[in-house]
Amino acid sequence: MTDSIDWLVFDLGGVLVDVAPPADTLTDLAARSDTAVERLAPLLRERFKARPFSLAERFQVGELNARAFHAALNRELTTPLDFDTLTAALERMLRGEKTDTAALVARLGRCHRLACYSNTNAVHWRCIAREFGFFAHLDRAFASQEVGYAKPDPRGFAAVAAALGAAPGACLLIDDRRINVEGARAAGWQALVFHDATALEADLAALGVSAPAAA
């Protein structure tokens, strides 16, 4: 028997936030630092499959803060980047709010408890909180660099469920990455693969979670 759903927990990048392809940022940083893409790519890898983590992965689980990430990356670059240049490059990855999903979240927030759990870093987290309006509809927000674990690590899902005061099976993850959805299910959560807002609304309705009509 499927548990009742007490919390809808949204991923951000690819679900509520339009994110530039990683290759675009990799090419940009390689050009700005005169560093070969082949040298830079392993440093910015974001897979969370095995230790040792890359610099980007360590940044996303809070092992490195923004200044420490900047310093560690510069030690590997042919031409070091100043902190503001790196920060601006990271912020350019966030291309805007996915307005269709944000509109659905606004409707869902009228009668359901909503949260987010994102694999992110301190620079992106500050930018999203500052620039994106959907945060107003979230009851709780969790970032991997604050939780200390990134999806699909089961410890992250356990920590978020505990912070929500909910049983794992009462939490539903909505994520565009199948590896995270499978990780959530392995941790006892319910989970849906996100495709687009229209499909998500139908998938939620099939689970008995309805969104009120737009006002």
N, C-alpha and C positions, 0 to 999 in steps of 0.2 A: 504493500500500500504506500502510495506517495505521500510524503509529509505535506502539510499545509505550508504555504510560502508566506513567511513573515517579512522578509527583506528582499528587495530587488537590488542587486549589486552590479553596477555597470562598470565595464572597462571604459577607458577614455579614448586613447588613440585608436582610430579606425572605427569607433562607435559614436562617440560624442565630439571628437576632435578630428579634423582632417589633417593628416600628418604627411609631410613630404616623403617621398621614397628615400630610404636610407642611403641609396647610392648617390642621390643629389647632394646630401650633406657631406658624405665621404669625399666626393669629387671637389666640392667647394673648399673643404679644409685642407685637402692635399695640395690644391693649387695655392692657397694662401700661405702655406707653410713650406712650400717647395719640397714636399715629402711624397714619395711614391705611394700610390694608392695601395699597393701590395703590402707596404710596411704599415700603413695606417689602419687598414681593414681589421686585422686581428685585435688592435687596441680598442676599437669601437664595436666589436662583436657584441650582440645582445641575444644570447641563446639560453643562458642559465641552465645548461645541461651538465656541466662538469666543472670542478675546480682544476686548476686555478682560474678564477674569473678574470675577464678582460678588465681594462680600466673603466670602460663604460658600464659594465656589469657591477663593478665595485661601487661606482658612483650611484647606481640605481638601488643598491641595497644599503646605502648609507655608510659604507666603509670609508668612502672618500667624500668630503664636503666639496663645495664648488671650487674653493681655493686649492684644495689638495688635488682635485682632479686636474685643474689647470696646470699646476706645477708638475704633476706626474706625466701628463701628456706632453708638456713642453720638453721634458727630458728626452723624449723619443722623436721629436720633430727636427727636421733639418734647419728650419728657421722658426724660432719660437713665436707664438702668438701672444698678444697682450690679452689681459683678462676680458676687457670689454669686447674685443673682436670675437673671442671664443663664445662669450655669452650671447652676442647678437646672432652668431651662426646657429647656435642651438635654438634660440627663440624663433628663427626663421623656419625651423622644421614644423612649427605649429601654424598651419595655414588658415585656420579659422574654425568656427563652430559648424558642426554638421546640423544644419537648421531643422531638417526633418526629424532627426532623432531627438534634438533638444525640445521640439514642440511636443513630441510624444512623452518625453520625460515630464514636461510641465503638466500634461494632462494626468499622467500616472501619479504624480505627486499630490494630487488633490485627494486621493483615497488610499494610497499605499505608502509604505515606508521605503525610502530610496537611499542608497549609498553608492559610492564608487570605490573601486580598488584598482589602482593603476600601477603598472611597472613604469616608473618615471624617475626623474632626478630633481634635485633642488631647484635648478634653473627653470626647468619646464613647469614644475609644480607652482612656483611663484607666478610665472607668466599666465598659466591657466587660471589660477585663482583671481588674478588681477583683471584678465581680459574677457573671460567667458561667463555669460550670464546664467548658464544652466546650473551653476553652483547654488543659486538661490533656491532650487527645487530639491536639493539633496539634504537629507537629514544628517548624514555622516559622510566623511570623506577620508579615504585611506590611501597613502602613497607608499610604494615599496621602500623608499629610502627612510621612511619614518617607522614602518612596520618592522624593517630589518630583513625581510624576505621578499623575494619576487616570485610571481606566478611562474611556473606551476608548483613551486615548493609547497608541500602540504602544511608546513609550519606556518606559512603565511595565511592560508585559508583558516587554519585553526585559530590563529591570533585575531583575525578579523571577526570570525563568528563569536569568539569570546568577548571581544570589545562591543559587539552588537547585543550581547546577552541572549544569543539565539543558538539553538541546536544547529549543527551543520546542515542537516536536511531541510531546515526552514529557510535557508539562504539560497537564492537563485543567482548564479553568475551569468552575465550577458557579455560575451567576449567574441571578438572576431578571429581569434587564434584558436584553432582546434586543440593545440597542445595544452592551452590553459583551461579549456572546457573539460578536456579529459582529466587534467590534474584536479580540477574542482570536484568532478564526480568521484575520483579516487579518494578524495578527502571527505566524502560523504555529502557534498553539496549537490543541489540540482543545478543544471547549467544548460544554456542554449548557445549555439553558434550564431553570431550576428551576421546577417547578410545586408539587410537594409531595414529602414524603419517600418515599412509596410509589412514585410515578412515577420518582423519581430512582433508587431501588434497581433498578427494572426497566431504566431507561436505562443504568445502569452495567453491569448483568449482560449487556446486549446488546453492550457493548464488552469483555466478558471480565473485568470488575472485580466480584468477588463479595464480599459482606459475610458474615462468619461469623454463625451463628445466635446469638441472645442467650444469654448464659450463664445 
